[in-house]
Amino acid sequence: MNIDWSKLVTKAMKDAAAAAAALTAAKVELAAYNLIAVEQIARIQDRVDTIGYGIDVGEATEEDEAEQAQLIISLKVWKGYKFALGKVTLQPNWYQASVWPAQPPTPEIIAAPLLGELDINRCAVNLHDDHSLFRLTYIQRISFWNI
């Protein structure tokens, strides 16, 4: 009986493959959370800037200014969340037992240009054990206003 030692898979090799798979899954999950944060920050910042233009030209109402004040608070919270995501990888063995920061609430922006509905809070990472493949599913739903 001949044994092909090049095809030998040891426990150490299996453990290394499992650790690599866990690291890949954690990186995908972190990338998804970062993408959500970037999208929200850009969306909120755009509305804050737009209201600022109205304030600059003297056309913004008190309601506009109140909306801007609330959005500035929300923007700071989302920026804090994004910053906290950047520290996740500093946790010991972060990819094996990640402690994720709590995602802030998504502010409603009624007058967002071209956006009637934005649903970026649905994000899933699916592990396919059969081939150790990871798939990031990012669902973004945008409805354009009828003009």
C-alpha positions in Angstrom: 0.0 0.0 0.0 1.4 3.4 -1.1 0.4 6.5 0.9 0.5 9.8 -0.9 1.7 12.0 2.0 1.2 15.2 -0.1 -2.6 14.7 0.3 -2.4 14.3 4.1 -4.6 16.7 6.0 -3.6 17.1 9.7 -5.6 18.5 12.5 -3.3 21.5 12.6 -4.1 22.1 8.9 -7.8 21.8 9.5 -7.5 24.2 12.5 -5.6 26.7 10.3 -8.2 26.5 7.6 -11.0 27.0 10.1 -9.2 30.1 11.6 -8.7 31.5 8.1 -12.4 30.9 7.3 -13.4 32.7 10.6 -11.1 35.6 9.7 -12.6 35.9 6.3 -16.1 35.9 7.6 -15.3 38.6 10.2 -13.6 40.8 7.6 -16.7 40.5 5.4 -19.0 41.4 8.3 -16.8 44.3 9.2 -16.8 45.5 5.6 -20.6 45.3 5.5 -21.0 47.4 8.7 -18.5 49.9 7.4 -20.4 50.2 4.2 -23.6 50.9 6.0 -21.9 53.5 8.1 -20.4 55.3 5.1 -23.7 55.3 3.3 -25.5 56.7 6.3 -22.9 59.4 7.0 -22.9 60.5 3.4 -26.7 60.6 3.3 -27.0 62.6 6.5 -24.2 64.9 5.6 -25.8 65.7 2.2 -29.0 66.8 3.9 -27.2 68.9 6.5 -25.3 70.6 3.7 -28.4 71.2 1.6 -30.2 72.8 4.6 -27.0 74.8 5.2 -27.3 76.2 1.7 -30.9 77.4 2.5 -29.6 79.0 5.7 -26.8 80.7 3.8 -29.2 82.3 1.3 -31.8 83.2 3.9 -34.5 80.9 2.6 -34.5 78.1 5.3 -37.4 78.0 7.7 -37.3 77.4 11.4 -38.4 73.8 10.7 -35.4 73.4 8.3 -33.0 74.7 11.0 -34.6 72.3 13.6 -34.2 69.4 11.1 -30.6 70.3 10.5 -29.9 70.5 14.3 -31.3 67.0 14.8 -29.4 65.6 11.8 -26.1 67.1 13.1 -26.7 65.1 16.3 -27.4 62.0 14.3 -24.4 62.6 12.1 -22.1 62.7 15.1 -23.6 59.5 16.4 -23.0 57.7 13.1 -19.4 59.1 12.9 -18.9 57.7 16.4 -20.2 54.3 15.2 -17.9 54.4 12.2 -14.9 55.2 14.5 -15.9 52.4 16.9 -15.9 49.9 13.9 -12.3 50.9 13.3 -11.4 49.6 16.7 -13.0 46.2 16.4 -9.9 44.7 15.0 -7.9 45.8 18.1 -9.8 43.3 20.2 -7.8 40.1 21.0 -8.8 37.4 18.7 -11.4 39.8 17.2 -12.4 37.5 14.4 -13.3 34.6 16.7 -15.6 36.6 19.1 -16.2 40.1 17.8 -17.9 42.6 20.0 -19.6 44.9 17.5 -20.7 48.4 18.4 -24.4 49.0 18.5 -25.7 50.4 15.2 -27.4 53.8 15.6 -31.0 54.4 14.4 -31.4 55.5 10.9 -32.8 59.0 10.7 -35.8 59.7 8.5 -34.9 62.2 5.8 -38.1 63.2 4.1 -36.6 65.6 1.6 -33.6 63.5 0.6 -33.1 64.4 -3.1 -34.0 61.5 -5.4 -34.4 59.1 -2.5 -37.9 58.1 -1.5 -36.8 55.0 0.4 -33.5 53.8 1.5 -33.2 50.5 3.2 -29.5 49.7 3.9 -30.0 48.2 7.3 -30.4 44.7 6.0 -27.1 43.1 5.6 -26.3 39.4 6.0 -23.3 37.2 5.9 -24.0 33.6 5.0 -21.5 30.8 5.6 -21.6 27.9 3.2 -20.0 25.1 5.1 -19.9 22.8 2.2 -17.2 24.8 0.4 -16.2 27.3 3.1 -17.4 30.1 0.9 -18.7 33.4 2.3 -21.2 35.5 0.6 -22.1 39.0 1.5 -25.6 40.0 0.8 -26.2 43.7 0.8 -29.7 44.8 0.1 -30.2 48.4 -0.8 -33.6 49.5 -2.0 -34.0 52.9 -3.6 -37.2 54.3 -4.9 -37.1 57.4 -7.0 -39.7 60.1 -6.6 -42.0 60.7 -9.5 -41.3 64.2 -10.7 
